[in-house]
Amino acid sequence: TQFLTKADPIPTVYGVPKIFTGQGWLNETAKILYTILLDRARLSQKNDGWTDEQGHVFIFFPIKSLAETMHKSEMSVKTALNALEKENLIARKRQ
């Protein structure tokens, strides 16, 4: 076992939105997926050309790539995306 020391760099982390603490309306896969999408959206905010006509930030993240990133099946990712969309946390457009 290795313990963190004062000299060790802290790895990059995802910030979990506070709305997810203490609630049970989304499963853990959906929460983690939303956090990954939010991190990707931060990159879109910084780069030109990643907003639509209304100024909404968008991302391009294929389901296959999401599944690989999360080490989940494509079906698990689709289920989580549907749950997020149902709760109006995301809006999707098919490419």
LUMRO-86973 format. One line per 10 residues: number of its first residue (from 0); their letters; for each residue x, y, z of N, C-alpha, C, O. Coordinates in pm, 1 decimal. Atoms other than C-alpha are relative to their C-alpha. Layout:
# residues N
NUM> A> X/Y/Z/X/Y/Z/X/Y/Z/X/Y/Z ~ ...
# end
This chain:
# residues 95
0> TQFLTKADPI> 83.7/-118.1/0.0/0.0/0.0/0.0/87.4/123.4/0.0/181.9/134.5/78.1 ~ -70.1/-127.8/2.6/125.3/343.0/-90.2/-91.2/107.1/57.7/-209.7/113.8/24.9 ~ 75.1/-110.0/-57.6/14.7/642.4/110.0/42.8/129.3/-65.7/157.4/143.2/-108.3 ~ -27.5/-131.4/55.0/-4.4/995.5/-18.7/93.6/75.1/93.7/71.5/80.4/214.7 ~ -91.6/-82.2/-79.3/284.0/1209.8/97.2/-14.1/145.4/-42.6/-80.0/176.0/-142.0 ~ 8.4/-142.3/29.2/322.6/1584.9/100.1/59.3/33.7/-137.1/15.2/128.4/-202.2 ~ -67.6/-26.9/126.7/547.9/1569.1/-207.0/-71.9/-60.3/-121.1/-40.1/-24.6/-234.5 ~ 70.1/66.3/110.6/310.5/1352.4/-417.4/-96.6/95.0/-69.6/-167.4/171.4/-3.9 ~ 99.3/-81.9/70.8/111.9/1524.5/-690.0/-139.0/-63.0/16.5/-153.3/-185.2/17.5 ~ 138.1/46.7/-7.8/-264.8/1498.8/-653.0/-47.6/-24.5/-143.3/-32.3/63.6/-227.9
10> PTVYGVPKIF> 46.0/26.9/136.5/-415.2/1331.3/-962.2/-118.5/89.7/-37.2/-189.2/140.7/49.7 ~ 114.5/-75.7/49.3/-667.9/1514.4/-1177.5/-127.3/-68.2/47.4/-139.2/-190.6/42.1 ~ 125.7/55.9/-50.1/-1015.4/1470.3/-1033.9/-117.6/65.9/-69.8/-107.1/176.1/-123.8 ~ 125.9/-55.0/46.9/-1371.1/1520.8/-1148.1/-73.9/55.3/120.9/-76.4/-7.5/226.7 ~ 83.7/-54.7/-105.9/-1588.5/1747.4/-936.7/-141.7/-52.2/-15.0/-200.7/-41.3/-122.6 ~ 136.9/52.1/4.3/-1921.8/1587.3/-851.2/-95.6/112.0/38.3/-79.5/172.3/144.4 ~ 95.3/-106.4/-32.5/-2211.6/1835.0/-863.8/-72.6/-26.8/131.9/-110.6/-140.2/161.2 ~ 64.2/13.0/-130.3/-2366.7/1899.6/-523.8/-142.9/-50.8/-9.0/-193.5/-109.2/86.8 ~ 138.9/47.2/13.2/-2713.8/1822.5/-658.2/-10.6/-151.5/12.9/-118.9/-204.1/38.6 ~ 2.5/146.2/-6.9/-2615.5/1454.5/-655.9/20.4/-55.3/140.9/-0.8/-174.6/162.7
20> TGQGWLNETA> -25.4/51.4/-134.3/-2530.2/1428.9/-286.8/-131.3/-20.5/74.7/-218.3/66.5/77.2 ~ 115.5/31.0/-81.9/-2788.1/1261.0/-70.2/-129.3/-23.0/-74.1/-236.3/-15.7/-13.6 ~ 122.1/27.2/75.8/-3034.0/1183.6/-347.3/7.3/-138.1/-62.4/115.7/-194.5/-77.5 ~ 2.4/133.6/58.8/-3142.1/858.4/-504.0/-68.1/-8.1/-134.2/-100.0/-117.7/-180.4 ~ 74.0/4.2/125.4/-3307.5/959.5/-827.9/83.3/-33.4/-121.7/26.7/-53.8/-229.1 ~ -86.0/44.9/109.5/-3007.2/874.5/-1048.0/95.8/-106.2/52.6/142.0/-99.2/166.4 ~ -96.6/101.8/-43.4/-2785.8/568.4/-1036.3/142.9/53.7/-14.1/165.6/159.5/-72.7 ~ -139.7/-44.9/-2.6/-2409.3/592.6/-993.6/57.3/16.0/-140.5/136.9/106.9/-164.2 ~ -50.3/-11.3/137.0/-2340.4/533.9/-1363.8/-42.5/132.6/-61.0/38.1/199.3/-125.8 ~ 50.0/-126.6/54.6/-2557.5/832.0/-1459.9/71.6/118.9/64.6/102.9/216.7/-3.3
30> KILYTILLDR> -69.4/-108.9/-69.3/-2390.8/1051.8/-1196.7/143.0/16.3/-51.4/188.7/127.9/-76.4 ~ -137.8/-5.7/49.8/-2041.1/962.8/-1313.1/1.6/48.1/-144.8/86.6/128.5/-183.1 ~ 9.4/-42.3/139.1/-2142.1/1004.4/-1676.4/-23.0/150.7/-8.5/41.9/218.9/-87.7 ~ 26.7/-144.7/0.7/-2282.6/1351.4/-1605.5/124.9/78.4/37.4/152.7/183.0/-21.2 ~ -122.6/-66.2/-43.2/-1961.1/1446.7/-1429.2/103.1/2.2/-112.7/171.9/102.5/-131.8 ~ -92.2/6.2/114.0/-1754.7/1333.3/-1730.3/-45.1/96.6/-109.5/37.2/166.5/-168.5 ~ 52.6/-91.8/101.2/-1982.6/1525.8/-1968.0/21.0/145.4/41.6/52.3/230.1/-42.1 ~ -21.7/-135.2/-50.9/-1956.7/1835.0/-1748.2/146.1/41.4/-16.4/175.3/155.8/-51.4 ~ -142.1/-28.0/18.9/-1578.3/1811.9/-1758.4/29.1/29.8/-146.5/104.7/121.9/-177.4 ~ -18.7/-23.0/143.4/-1589.7/1787.8/-2138.1/-61.0/134.1/-42.0/-7.2/202.6/-129.0
40> ARLSQKNDGW> 64.0/-128.0/32.1/-1826.3/2086.7/-2150.6/88.4/118.0/39.2/86.8/221.7/-27.2 ~ -92.7/-106.4/-39.2/-1568.8/2295.7/-1965.6/101.7/27.9/-111.1/138.9/142.8/-135.1 ~ -91.6/-17.3/113.2/-1331.7/2235.7/-2256.3/-68.5/73.5/-113.8/-8.1/159.5/-177.8 ~ 75.3/-66.9/106.3/-1601.6/2342.6/-2502.0/-18.2/148.2/30.4/-16.6/230.5/-61.2 ~ 12.7/-140.5/-38.4/-1650.1/2666.6/-2305.2/124.9/78.6/-36.4/116.8/195.3/-74.6 ~ -127.0/-68.1/23.4/-1283.3/2749.2/-2353.1/34.3/12.8/-148.3/111.0/101.1/-186.7 ~ -35.5/3.3/141.2/-1269.7/2671.4/-2725.7/-107.4/66.0/-86.0/-226.9/50.2/-61.2 ~ 93.8/-62.6/92.1/-1426.6/2874.2/-3005.4/-68.6/-106.0/-85.8/-9.6/-209.1/-118.2 ~ 72.3/87.1/91.8/-1691.0/2707.7/-3218.6/-77.4/-111.9/66.7/-132.7/-196.9/-3.1 ~ 70.9/107.8/-68.9/-1845.5/2484.3/-2950.2/-125.3/49.5/70.3/-163.4/-0.5/176.2
50> TDEQGHVFIF> 129.7/-46.6/-46.9/-2164.6/2681.2/-2895.1/-95.0/4.7/-119.6/-52.8/21.0/-234.1 ~ 98.4/-7.0/107.1/-2487.6/2678.1/-3092.2/-48.5/143.7/-18.4/5.6/236.5/41.7 ~ 50.1/-133.3/31.0/-2689.0/2972.6/-3225.5/-53.4/72.1/123.5/-50.1/195.1/128.6 ~ 52.2/-59.8/-122.8/-2843.6/3030.8/-2879.9/109.3/23.1/105.4/81.3/74.6/213.7 ~ -109.4/-15.6/-94.5/-2502.2/3031.6/-2711.6/16.6/-117.7/94.9/98.0/-111.7/187.1 ~ -11.8/119.4/-83.9/-2550.0/2687.4/-2553.9/128.0/-75.6/-34.5/157.8/-98.6/-151.7 ~ -121.6/78.1/18.8/-2226.5/2496.1/-2506.3/-39.1/-142.4/-38.5/-132.4/-199.1/18.3 ~ 25.4/139.1/34.7/-2220.2/2157.7/-2675.1/129.8/-78.3/-5.4/238.8/-21.9/-14.7 ~ -115.3/89.5/8.4/-1989.8/1859.1/-2682.7/-30.8/-108.9/-100.7/-146.9/-135.7/-131.7 ~ 11.9/116.5/86.0/-1929.0/1572.2/-2919.4/73.4/-113.4/70.3/195.6/-109.9/84.7
60> FPIKSLAETM> -59.5/111.6/-73.2/-1871.2/1247.3/-2732.5/-79.2/-125.1/-37.5/-181.8/-153.2/24.3 ~ 73.7/119.1/44.8/-1978.6/927.7/-2914.4/-20.5/-102.0/112.6/62.1/-114.4/203.1 ~ 34.0/99.6/-101.8/-2142.5/655.1/-2707.6/110.7/-103.2/15.5/143.8/-142.4/127.4 ~ -107.6/98.8/-6.8/-1867.4/409.4/-2795.3/118.2/54.2/80.9/175.8/-17.6/162.7 ~ -111.1/-62.0/-73.9/-1602.5/651.4/-2663.3/-34.8/17.9/147.2/49.8/-3.2/234.1 ~ 43.4/-11.1/-139.3/-1805.9/719.5/-2348.3/10.6/-135.0/70.5/57.8/-143.4/183.8 ~ -5.0/134.4/-59.0/-1834.4/345.7/-2286.6/144.1/-40.8/30.2/172.0/-98.2/135.4 ~ -140.8/33.2/-22.4/-1459.1/301.3/-2325.6/58.1/81.7/115.6/132.5/28.8/198.1 ~ -48.7/-86.7/-106.9/-1386.2/598.1/-2097.5/-47.1/-48.1/136.2/28.2/-45.5/233.5 ~ 59.6/40.1/-127.3/-1618.5/465.9/-1827.8/20.1/-148.1/32.6/-11.9/-192.8/142.7
70> HKSEMSVKTA> -14.3/144.8/-15.7/-1531.3/98.1/-1875.0/-135.9/-64.3/26.8/-150.9/-149.8/114.1 ~ 136.8/51.6/-8.6/-1902.3/26.6/-1918.0/-43.5/-44.4/-138.8/20.5/-11.5/-238.7 ~ 54.4/40.0/129.7/-2108.7/-132.4/-2191.4/-70.5/118.9/-64.7/-110.5/213.4/3.2 ~ 72.1/-105.2/70.5/-2265.6/85.7/-2457.8/-144.6/6.8/49.4/-201.2/115.8/57.7 ~ 137.1/1.8/-50.4/-2607.5/-22.7/-2325.4/-9.8/72.0/134.0/-106.8/144.0/157.9 ~ -0.2/-70.4/-128.9/-2518.4/101.7/-1974.5/9.1/150.8/-20.7/-58.4/227.6/47.8 ~ -14.5/-142.1/29.7/-2411.6/436.3/-2118.8/-129.7/55.5/-58.2/-172.6/164.3/-20.0 ~ 126.7/-45.0/58.3/-2730.8/464.0/-2326.9/-107.9/13.5/106.6/-185.5/109.0/104.7 ~ 98.0/-5.6/-108.4/-2941.9/388.7/-2019.5/24.7/122.2/87.4/-69.4/191.7/125.8 ~ -34.7/-116.0/-82.0/-2756.0/653.1/-1818.7/-30.7/130.3/-73.4/-81.6/224.4/-12.5
80> LNALEKENLI> 31.5/-119.3/78.8/-2788.4/909.7/-2099.5/-150.6/24.8/-1.8/-195.1/138.8/11.4 ~ 145.4/-13.9/-1.1/-3162.4/842.3/-2116.3/-49.6/53.5/133.7/-139.9/137.1/137.5 ~ 38.9/-47.0/-132.7/-3192.7/895.2/-1740.6/33.1/147.9/16.6/-47.4/223.5/71.0 ~ -39.5/-140.7/-8.6/-3003.6/1225.6/-1761.4/-89.8/88.3/-85.9/-126.6/199.0/-46.5 ~ 87.4/-75.2/88.5/-3215.3/1338.6/-2053.0/-141.1/11.4/59.3/-204.7/116.3/49.6 ~ 132.7/0.6/-63.5/-3536.5/1242.8/-1870.0/-7.4/103.8/112.0/-112.2/164.9/132.8 ~ -6.1/-97.2/-109.8/-3428.2/1464.0/-1576.5/35.0/140.8/-48.7/54.2/231.9/31.9 ~ -33.8/-129.2/61.8/-3351.2/1751.3/-1820.6/136.4/52.5/42.9/157.2/173.6/51.0 ~ -136.4/-40.0/-31.4/-2985.7/1752.7/-1718.8/85.4/12.0/-125.2/187.8/80.3/-124.9 ~ -67.9/-10.1/128.7/-2874.9/1707.8/-2080.6/-105.7/3.0/-110.4/-220.6/-35.4/-88.9
90> ARKRQ> 80.8/9.8/120.6/-3021.5/1746.2/-2427.7/90.7/-58.4/-106.7/205.4/-16.3/-122.0 ~ -83.3/65.3/101.1/-2899.3/1525.5/-2709.0/-53.7/25.5/-139.9/-173.6/42.4/-161.6 ~ 32.2/-3.6/142.7/-2891.4/1556.6/-3085.5/76.4/-114.2/-64.6/196.3/-130.9/-42.7 ~ -64.2/110.8/70.6/-2818.7/1257.0/-3297.0/79.7/55.2/-117.6/34.5/146.4/-186.9 ~ -84.9/-43.1/110.3/-2536.1/1299.9/-3546.7/-15.4/-93.9/-116.8/48.4/-74.6/-220.4
# end
